[in-house]
């Protein structure tokens, strides 16, 4: 898609490069914790130095909700090609099925103070600190912390929460440039239950939200500057087929 005055500059909080940089340095113990919450496929994430924003913008203009299959879970299609939660799971190796991850468009009540306090406490943040920069910095600090004598149970729980926050905000479902969407914090209240949620469907629901915003802005002649959601998934799916994955992690 050529540049125009309608959208002269594009940015996105989706950064697979940032995720790869952190994950590639995990110890065997940390890798096992990732597998224990069902996110083991991300351990094989290859290095993507750059995600094409203009191609992603074009793809988002072609995304629509797919209701043809009457799926109970969110499903979409891009340029007529359908994609479902199990496709996200095949590509990224993250949990599919189980309870839906709480999200604002479900008519859910606001994120409970308990959930906010749990996640902030786990990351070592103060009450009311919703800055994206602070939250991601804190999550990265937890993930990079070294344990010469092994990790205690509370350290493992903190690592699990920090990992999900880090990969959601940098890859799977980033929603904001300056702040973090706190809705999914409800799924992090109990670290040992993280794998019981349908994170693959959550990825799709955020992609559909992103597509709706882009299409609405363009229809009104407004500029598009930020592309949220997992734009990498759309590129992988259209180039290689969503049922194939792109680094061979199917079944991880």
ABEGO torsion letter per residue (X at the ends): XBBBAABABBBBABBAAAAAAAAAABBAAAAAAAAAAGAAAAAABBBBABBBAAAAAAAAAABBBBAAAGBABBBBBBGGBBBBAAAAAAAAGBBBEEBBBBBAAAGBBBBBAAAAAAAAAAAGBBBGBABAAAAAAAAAAAAABBBAAEBBAAAAAAAAAAAAAAAAAAAAABABAABBBAAAAAAAABAAAAAABBAAAAAAAAAAAAAAAAAAAAAAGBBBABBBEBAAAAAAAAAAEAAAEAAGABGX
